[in-house]
């Protein structure tokens, strides 16, 4: 019997298919992070001159 990885054990204990897990947990977290990042960039001046994320740092992010 082959040993399972930790993430496989966790998903098995949830008794939830992977697509449902992605839809209920991963997608909302990713969207919340994206919205937070966009809001942070917008509130700090955007990518224009004088903004916190201007120049190389804005493109890098």
Secondary structure, DSSP 8 states (H G I E B T S, - for coil): -----HHHHHHHHHT--HHHHIIIIIHHHHHHHHHHHHHHHHHTTTTSTTSTT-THHHHH-
